[in-house]
Amino acid sequence: MSHAEDIARGTAVASSANGTPHVGHLPPRLDELSPQNLYEKCMALARNLWWSWHPEVTNLFRDLDPVRWRQLDHNPIALLAEFTPERLEARAAELVLYSRINQAHRRMKEYLAAENTWSTVHAGVLGSKPVVYFSAEFGIHESVPIYSGGLGVLAGDHVKSASGLGIPLIAVGLFYTQGYFRQHLDVDGYQHEEYQPTKVDLLPIEPAVGTDGQPIMVRVDTRSGALHAKVWKLAVGRCSLYLLDSDVPENAPEDRPLTSRLYGGDTRTRIRQEIILGVGGVKAIRALGIVPGVYHLNEGHSAFATLEAVRGRMERDGYPYDDAIRRVARQTVFTTHTPVPAGHDRFDSGLMEEHLGPMRDALGISHDQLMGLGRVEPHNHDEPFCMTVLGLKLSRRANAVSALHGHVSRRMWSNLWPWKVEEEVPIGHITNGVHVPSWLSWQMLQLYDRIFPANWFRQMGGPDVWQRIHECDPGELWETHYALKNLLLQFVRRRLARQCRRRGECDEAVEQARSVLDPNILTIGFARRFATYKRADLVLSDLDRLHALIADPDRPIQIIYSGKAHPADEPGKGLIRKIANLRHDPRFAGRLVFIEDYDINVARHLVQGVDVWLNNPRRPLEASGTSGQKVVLNGGLNCSILDGWWAEAFDGRNGFAIGRGETHSNDEITDRRDCEALFETLTKEVIPLFYERDADGLPRAWIRMMMNSISSLAWRFSAHRMVMDYARVCYVPAAGGISCDMASR
C-alpha cells in the first residue's frame, strides 16, 4: 500500500530519521478519520439538508449501499442507522471514500461559515431584521415528507435559494407526522390513499430550544380550549425551518393528530391547523428570541400570523390597535398562488368566533370587526372569512406568481380597492423560479462545468453565464440528454414492474412492464396535481388521433403520466383512472404509462429525462407552474398553453406553444379549440422537428431549440433570481431599507 493510500485510509504514517515510513500516531487532523469521527462526519452531513442539492454528497451516500439508498427513499439518516462506525469504516475503506467524506464535510462547514454573500452586499439591512417565511408545506427533499406538490416545492426552493444567497430567512411550517398520502392504484386504476407514520428519529430534526434553553412549547387559546404545539428545528443550509407539532400530551386526544396530515380533515381541522401555523408560528419565533424585520406569508394558510404580530406590538410596545395594524402591514409580504376560487380558504362566523375569539378580545375589537378583516365587503354578514383577503388587507406588499397571474389577481380582488382602476390594484408579480442545484442532473452539471465559467453557480441568477451553452458541441449535448432519457426509462420500468407485483399481476405482466417504452421514440411527460382544470386528458379527447401518433411507424410518440388527485377530488381520481386504464387498450399498451405515487423523486427523474414537457391547463387558471422550468435546466423542451410562466417565457425559438393564448367564455368550446391546437402543434411542429436528423443522426434544429431554451430561460426562471427579486422589491423595503423599483412590477 502506498503512502498516499495509507493517508487516504486514515492509517497512521510517520517518517523515521532516515526517511523510512513507520506507523505511529496520526497528526490531530488525520486522527479525525477514526471510525467514530468518520461516522460523526457523515451524520453531520445527513443532518443538514444542504447535502440534498449537492450531488457529490448525494452520490457519496448512494455509494455506501445503492440498493438500500433507493429502498429508504434516499434518506441518509435511515441509511446510516443501519451502519455501525466500524462497518462504515470498512465500507469507506473498500470504496476509498475517506477523502470524499472529508471534502464534503469541509465544504459544508465553509458554506455555513461564509460571511461574504449576495445578501451582505445587496440586502444588508436584513442582517439585523430577518425574514420569517410562513408556508403550510415545504418540499425540500423526498425524505422529509411534509409537502404535497407545487406550493410546497416552491417553498422549499425558496428556502434553499435564500440559503445560497445568504439571506437571513427563518421558515415556519407544520410537522405532518403522516405527511401527504402514498398513492396506489388498484387493478381498475382507482386511486387509493395510504398514510404512513413518519419515524422522527430517522429525520434530520431536533427539538427547538428557546432563549431559556428549554424545548419550545407554544399555546394558542380558543373558545373551546387551548391548543398546544411543540416545535422542531430542521437545518436547510444556512436557513432554519421550524415545524409545529400538535402531537403532545397537553392537547386533548382529539387535537393531538391535528397536524398529522397535510390537507386532511374538514374545515374545522383546517382552521385549527392554520391557527397553529400562523398564531403558533409567531409565538414560536418570539420564544426563539427572533425579532423579524419581515413577515412573508406564502399563500393565505398562514395569514393568522398577522393578527398575532399585531397583538404582540400592542402588548409589547403599547401601540393602539390601528397603529399596530399599520406597523405590521408595513412589514408583511403576501404571495397569492391561485386564481381558482376553491383554492382560497374560507371560514364561517361560528368557526371564527370559536377559534379567534380570544384573539379579538386581546385586540380589543368586535366580532364584526374581526370578520371584516377577512371579507371583501366588511359589512356583508353572509360573506365568510377569507384567508386571502386577510393576507391582502394586512400587507403592504402583495404579489402574484407570474405576469399573467398578476393581471388575473388584480381583477379577482379589485373589489377590495373599489376606488382604484384595475391596473392600480396593489398586487404586483414576481414570477416563480426553481432551485437550479436541486433539479439539475449530475450529467448536465458536468457538462455545464466544462463549458461555463469557473464558479458559474454564483452567477446562475443572471443571464450571461447561460449564453455559453451555445458553445457546447451539439453532439455532446444530445448524448448527455440521451443518457438521461435512458435513465428515466430504466426508472419507469422498475416502477411499473413494482406496481404490477404489488397488484398481484402475473409474471408475464411484470416482464412486459420491464420492457415498455423506447429511448429512440419522442417521449412526452405530463406530471402534476390532477385537478380537472389542468386537463390531463386533453390529448385523450381524440383517442383515434392519438393512436395514429403513437403507432406511426416512422415518427411515433410515447407518453409518461404521473400525479395525485386530492383524496376528496373524485373527478380528479376519475382522470387518473381513465389514463391508467389505457394500459389495457392494445393501441396504447407499452407506449402510454402511469407512474404511481408522484413525489420529488419521481419528478426529478421525469424532468431530467423527457424530450418534451406537456402542460395544457385551462387558461388562465395556472398561476405559474414550475415543473417546466425544471425541464429547461436539463435540456428538455416545453409544449404548453400560453398560461402561467410560459406566457412570458415563450419566444417562438425556445419551445412550443399550444394555441395563441385565446380563450372562450364557454369552457367546452375552449377545451375543443385547445385540443385541436395541441394536435396541430404536435403533428406540425414537435414531431417533425424531433425526427429531422442530419447525416450523423443528430436532430440539429431540435438541439438548437434546446440551447435557445437553456440560454433564454434557465436564469430568468431560477429561484435565485426569484428570491433576489423578493429581497430587492419586498424584503429590504419592508425591513426599512431603500426600495428598488423593478420593471416586472
N, C-alpha and C positions, 0 to 999 in steps of 0.2 A: 504494500500500500504506500502511495506517495505521501510526501509531507503535506501537500495541499489537500489530499483526500482525508488525511488524519484530522486536519483542522476543520474541514467541511463536516466530518462526522462528530467533531467535538472531542476527539481524543487528545489527551494532554501530551504536548510535544514541546521539548526544550532542547537546547544545544549544550553539549559539554564544552570544555575548554578547547578541545581540538576540533570543534565544529561538528562532531558526530551527534545526530539527534538522539535524545533519550526521553523516555516517558517520565513526566514529573507532574507538578501541579499546574493547572491552567491559569493563565492570567485572568483577572476578575471578569473581563468582558467575555472571554470564551467560556468561562465557567457557567455562563447563563444557559449553555446548551445541555445542562443536566436534564434527565428525564422530567423532573418536576417543573423546571423552568421552561422547558420546551412545551410541556402541556399548558402551563400558565400563559405562555405567549399565544398559543393557538386559541385558548379560551378568551383571552383579551381581544383578539381579533374577532371572535364569534360574537362577543357581547356588545360590539358597536356595529350597527348596520352599514357603516362605511364600507365593509367588505362587499356588500351586495352590488355595488356599482364599480367594483374593481375586479375585472375578470381574472387577473393574475392570482388574486386571493381566492376567488371562486374556484378556479382550476386547482388551486392548492388543496382545498377541502375535498374536491371531487376525486383527486388522485389518491387520497387516503383510502377510499373504498367506493369506487364508481357505482356499484350496484346499490349499496345501502344509501348512498347520497341521493339517488333517484327515488328510492323507496321512502325516504324520510322527508320528501318534499323540499330537498335542498336546505335542510336545517342543520347548520354546523354544530349547534349545541347538542342536538339529539345525536348527531354522529359522534361527537367527542365523548358523549356519555357512554358509548359502547367501547371506548378505549381506556385502558389504564395508562399511566405515564410510561410504563415500561413497554407496553405494546405499541404505543405511539412512537416511542424512540426507535423501536425495531422497524416499524413501517417507514419512518423518516430515513433511517439508515439504508433500507432496501431501495428507496426511491431517490436517495440523495436530496432530501428536502430541507436540510438544515439552513442553507443559505437563503432559500426562498422564504422560509418562515421568518428568519431574522430580517430579511429585507422588507417583507410585508409589515412586520411589526414596527420597524424603524420608520417606514413611510407613513404609517398611521399616526405615530407619535409626532412626527414632523408636521403632518397635516393639522393635527389638533392644536399644536403649539404655535402655528403660523400667526403672525400679527399683521403682516402686510398683505391685506386682501383688497378686493374691489370695494368692499363696504367701507374700509377705513379711509379710502380716498374719496368716494362718491356719496357716502351716507354716514359720515362720522357721527352725526347727532344721535343716531340710533345706538351708539355705544353705551350711552347712559340712559336711553329711553327705548328699551327693546320692543319688538313686535310680539304680540301674543296672537297666535293664529288658531282659530277655532274651526273644527270640522267634525261632522258626525262620523266620518270614516277616513282612514288613511291606508292607502295601498303602497306600502314601502317595498315589500317582498312577499312572495307566496308563503313563506314560512311563518309569517305573522298575519294570521287571517282575520283582520279587522277592517275589511273592505268588501264592497260588492262589485264595483265596476268603475266607470269613468270618473265620477266625482272623487272617489277615494284615491284612485291612481293619480289624478291631477293634484290632489292634496299632498300625496307622497312625493311626487316630482317637485312640487313647490318647496317642500321642506328640504329635499336633497340639494336643490339648486341654491336655496338660501344658505345652506351649509357651505357649498362650494364657493359662493361669493363672500362668505364671511359675515353675512347679515345676522345680527343678534335676534334670532327668532325662537320663540318658545311655542311649541304646538300643544294643543289641548284637544283631547277626544275622549271616547268611551272605550273601556276594555270589554269586548264581547267574548265571553268565555266559551261560547259556541260558534262565534263568528257568523259568517253567512253560510248558507246551506251548501252541502255537496250534492251535485246533481247526478241522478242516474235515470236512464230511460229504460222502460220495460220493453218487452218484445213487440208491443204495439206502438212504441215510440212516445209513450206518455211520460212526462217528466215527474219524477219523484224526488222529494227533498229529504236529505238526511243531515241532521245536526250532530256534530261530534264535539265532545268537551275538549277544550284545549288544555294541554298539560303545562301549567305555568312554569314548572321547573325546567322545561325544555325551551323556554323563550328567553330572549336577552333583556329581561326586565327585572327590576328590583323595586322594593318599596320606596316611594319618595319621602324624603325627610324634611321637616320644616326647620325654621330658624331655631327652634328649641331642641333640635336633634332627635325629635321623636317622629315616628311614621305619621303621615298626614291623614287625618280623617275629617271630611267635611260634612256639614249638616245643612240640609235645606228644609225649612219649615213649610208645611202645607196645612190647610184647614183639617185634613184627615190624618194628621200625624207627620212626624219628621221623616225625611229620607236621608240616609247616610251613605257615604261612599269613601272607600279607601282610594289611595292614589298610587299608581305605578309610574315608574320612570323608565324610558327607553331611549338609548343614545342613537342618534341618527347623524353620524359625522360630528360636526361642531354644534349641532342643534339638539335640543332635548324635546321629547314627546312625552307628555303626561296624560295618563289614561285613568279615568274614574271608573270604579268598580263597585256595584251595589251589593255584591255577594258578601255581606258582613253580618255578624251576629246581631248588631244593633238594629238591623232592619226587621220588620215583620216578615214572616215566612213568605207571604205573597209578594213582597217587594225585593227579596234577595235576588231573584232572577231577572230583575228589571233590565239590566244591561247585558243579559246573556246572549241575546240575538240581535243582529243588525236588521233594522226594518221589519221586526217581528211584532206580533200583537196588534191590539186595536188602538183606537185613537187615544184612549186613556193611557195606555202603555207608552204611546209616542210622546204625549205631553210630559209624562213623568221622566222619560229618558231625556227630553230636551231641557227640562228644568235642572236635572243633574248636570248635563253638559254645560249649559250656559251659566246658571247661578252657581252651581257647584264648582265649575271650572274657574270662575273669577275668584271664588273663595280659596281654591287650591293655590292659585297664583299668589294670592295675598299671603297665605301661610308659608309659601316659599321665600317670602321677603322680596318678591319681584314687584317693581313699580313700573307698569307698562307705559310706553310712550304712544303705542298704537294698539288698538283692538281691531283685528281683521276677522270678519265673520265670513266664512266660506259657505255661502248659502244660508237660508233662513233658520235652519235647525238650531243654531246656537244663539239666536237673537236675544234670548232672555239674558244673556251676558250683559247687555247694555243696561238693563234695569238694576242688576246687582252693582254694576260700576257706578251708576247714579246714586244708589243708596250709600255706597261707600264714600263718595265725595260729600254727600250730605252729612254723614256721621263723622267722618274723619276731619273734614275741612270746614264744616259748618255752613256750607252753601245752601240756600233755599232750593227747592225742587227745580224751579225754572232755570236758575243759574247752573245747577248741576247737570241738567239735561243738555244745555248748550255746550258745556265744557266736555262732557263725554262724547257728544256728537262730533265735536271738532277732532277728537282722537280716533274716531271709528271709521273703518273702511268696510264697505259691504259689497260682496260679489254675488250677483244673482246668476244662476246657471240654467234656468229652464224657462222656455216660453210656453210650456204645457201647463194649463191651469191646475191639473191634478198634482203637479209636482210641488205645489206650494201648500205647506201645512196650514190647516185652519182648525180652530177650536171654538166650541160653543161657549156661551156665557157661563154656564154652570161649571164646566171644567176649568175655566179661567179663574173663577172665584175660589173653587176648591184648592187650586194649586198656587195661584198667585195672590190670594187674599192676604196672607201675612206680608208679602212684599208691598202691596199697595198700602197697607197700614203703615209700614215703615216709611214709605214715600210720602204719606200724608195726602193721598189722592182718593177720589171716589171710584166706585166700580165703573161708572160710565167713563170717567177719565182714563182708567186703565184700558177698557175696551176700545176707546177712541184711538189709542196708540196703535192698534192693530187693524183699524178699519179705514177703508178708503173714504167712506162717509161717516165721520165720527159719531153722528147722532142717529144713525140708522140702526135701531136696536135689532133688526132682523139680520144684520150682517155679522158673520162670525169674526173672530180674531184671526188675522193672517200674520204669520211669522215674517213673511217677506215685507209686508207693509211696515211692521215694527222695525225691521232692519233698515228700510229706506228712510223712515222718519227719524231714526236716531243715529244717522250717519251723515257726514258732510261730504263724503266721497263714496260714490256708488258706481259700480261698473258692471257691464255685461262682459261676455267672454269671446266675442268676435264683433267685427264691424256690423254685420247684418243683424246679429243678436242685439246690438245696441239700438238700432232702429226699431226692432220689434219690442224691446223692453220699454223704450220711451213711449211708444204708442200704447203698450199694455198698461203702463202705470201713469199715464198722463193725467188721469183724474185726481191724482194726489196733488197736482200743481195746476188747478183749473185756470189760474191767471196767466199761465205761460203757454206759448205755442209749443207744439210737439217738439220742434227742433231745439228748444231751450230747456226741455226737461233735464234736470241734472243727473242723468245717468250716462256715463261715458262708456268706453270699452277698452279692455286690454285683452288681446286675443291670447287664448291658451297656447302653451307650448309643452314640449316633453323633455324630460331629463336625458340628455344625449348619452351619458355613460351607462345609464340603466338599460337602454333599449338598443344600443349599437352592438352588433355582433362582434365576437372576438376576431373573426376573419376580416370583417370590414375595418375594424380598428387597426389591424396590422397593415392593411392596405393604405389607410389614411396616414398612419405613422410613416410610411415610406415616402409619400408624395406631399404631405403637408409640412409646414414649417415646424421646427422644434417647439415644444410646449404649446402646440396649437390648441390644446384643451382650454388654455387660459383665454383664448380669443373666440371660443365657439359661439358666443352670443353676438358676434359681428360678422359682416358679410365677406370680408377679404379672404380669410383662410379657406373658405369653402370653394372659392373660384379655382383653386388648384386642382380640383377634380378633373378639369378639362385637360390637364397634363397627363392624366393616367392613360396607360395603354388600354385601348378598348378590349383587347383580348383578355387582359388580366382582370378587368372589372367584370366581364362576363363570366370568366372562370370562377371568380370568387362568388358571384351570385349563384352560379350553377351548383357549387359545392353547398351553399346554404340551402338551396332548394332540395337537394338530396337529403340533407339532414332533417329538413321539415318532413319529407315523405317517410323517412325512417321512423320519425316520431309518431306521425299519424298512423302508420301501420301497427306500431306497438300498441297504441291507444285503442285502435279498433279491435285488434285481437283480444285485448284485455276486456273490452266491452262485451265481445261475443262470449268469452269464457264466463264472465260474471252472470250473463243471462242464461247460461247453461246450453248454449247452442252447440251444434255438432262440430266434430273436428274439421269437417270439410269447410264449414263457415269460418272457423278460426284461420285455417290456411288461406282461404280466399282473402280474408282481411289483411293478411301479411303480404299480399301482392297487389293491392289496389294502387291506382294512380301511376303515372308515368312521368319521369322527370323531363322528358322531351316535349311534353304537351303543355300548352299555355295553362297556367294554374292560377285560378282566381280565388281569393279569400274573402269571406264575409263572416265577421265575428263581432258581436256586441250584445248589449241587452236586448232581449226580444220583446220590446214594446211594439205595438202594432204600427205606430206612426213611422217606425224605421223600415217597414215594408220588406222584411227578409224574404218574402215570397214574390217580390215584384217580377223577378226573372222567371218565376214559375207560372206566371199568368198565362203563358202560351207554351204548354209542355211539348207540343209537336215541334214548335220552332226551336225550343231549347234542345230537344233531342237531335235535331238536324245539326246544331252546332257541336254537340258533344260527340256525335257519331261521324262527323265529317272525316273521310279517310285521309285527307291531306292536311287539314288545318283544324284539328279537334281542340276542344277546351275541356277542363275539369274544374270542379268547384269544391272547396272545403268550407264547411259551415261550423260555427261553434257559438254558444251563447246560452244565457239563462233567462228564463222568464220569472218575474216575481211570483212567489207561491200563490198569491191571490189573483194573478192575472191569467184567467182561463183562455182568453183569446190569444195571448202570447204563447201559452202552452200548446194551443192548437196549431200555431205556426210551426213550432218545433216538431210536433208530431207529423205534420204534413211533410216537412222536409226530411225528417229521419226515415220515414216510411218509404221514401223513394228508393231506398236500397233494395227493396223487394221488387221494384219495377225493373225488368231486364234491360230496358232502354237506358237506365242510369246507373245500374249496378257497377261498382268499381270506379266510377267517374264522378260521382256526387256523394260526398260523405259528410257525416255529422259527428263532431268530436264532443264527447260529454265533458261536463264539469269545467267550463271555461273559467280560467283564472289567469294570474300574471304569467305563470309558466307557459300555459297554452298560448297566450297572446304573444309572448316573446318568440316562440317558435314560428308562429304564423307570420308576424310582421317582418321577421328576418328572412323568410324563405319564399313568400309568394311572388309571382310575377306582377299581379295586379290586385289591388285592394278595392273592393266594391263597396260603395256607400250610396244608398238611394232612399234617404228619408223623405218624408213629405215636407217640402219647403213651406215655411221657414221654421220648422219645429226642431231642427238640430241646432242647438245653441252654438256649439263649436265643433266638438268631436276632436279626438286626439289620436285615435288609432292609426289613421292615415299618415299622420306626421311621423309616427314611429317607422312606418314602411319606408318613407323617404330616406331616412338615415341609412337604410340597408340596401338601397338601390331598387326597391320596388316602385311601381307606378300606381297612381290613384286614378280610379274611374268613378266619378262621383257627381251626384246632383250638386248644383251650384248653391250650396247651403253651408251654414257654419263657416269654418275656417277656409273651406275650398272656394267659397265665393270670392274671397280676397286673395287666394293663392294661385288660382289657375290663370295662366297667361297664354295658353294655346300651344306652348312648346314644352311644358313640364308635366304633362299628364293628359287625362281625357275628361271632358265634361259631358254629362248626360243632360240634354236639353239646353235651354238658354236662360234658365232662371225664371221662367214664367210659370204662373200658377193659375188655376181656375177656381171660381167660387164654389164649384161643385167638386168634392173630393174624388168622386167616381170618375169624373172626366179628367181630373189631374192625374190620377193613377193610370188611366188608359193612355194618356199622352206620354207620360213618363216611361211606361212600359215600352211603347213604340220607340221612343228616343233611346232607351237603353239598348234594345236590339240593334238599332241603327248604328249606334256608337260601336258596339261590339263587332258587328259584321263589316262595317266600312272603315273603321279606324284601328281598333285594338288588334283584332286577329290578323289582318293583313300586315300590319307593321311588325308584329312579333315573328311571323313566319317568313318575312322578307330577308333572305340570307345572301351574303356575298360568297365568293369562291372559297373562303376559309370557314364557311359555315356560321359566320357572325351576323347577327341582326344589327347592322351598323346604325340604322336610323333609330332603332329602339334604344341602343346604347347611348346615342346622343341625347335622347329624351331622358334617360336615366341620369346622365350628367347634368342636364339642364334642371332636372328636378332637385338634385342634391345642391347644386350651386345657388339656386334661387330660393329654396325653401328651408333647408336644414338650419340655417341661422335664424331666419325670421320666425320659425315656429319651434324654437328651443325654449326650454323652461328657464335657462339663464337669461335670455332676452326678456321673457315674460316677467321674471322676478326683478330684473333691473328696471323694467317699466313700473312695476308696483312701487319699488323703492323711490324712484325719481318723482313719480306723479302722485303717489298716495302716502307712503310711509314717512318720507322726510318732511313734507308739509304738515302732516298730521302730528308729527312729533315736535313741530315748532321750527323746522328748518326752512330753507328757502325753496319755494315751489319751482318746479321745472315744467314749462309748457311742452307738450308733445303733440306732434302732428296727428297722431292716432286719436287724440282726444278732441 
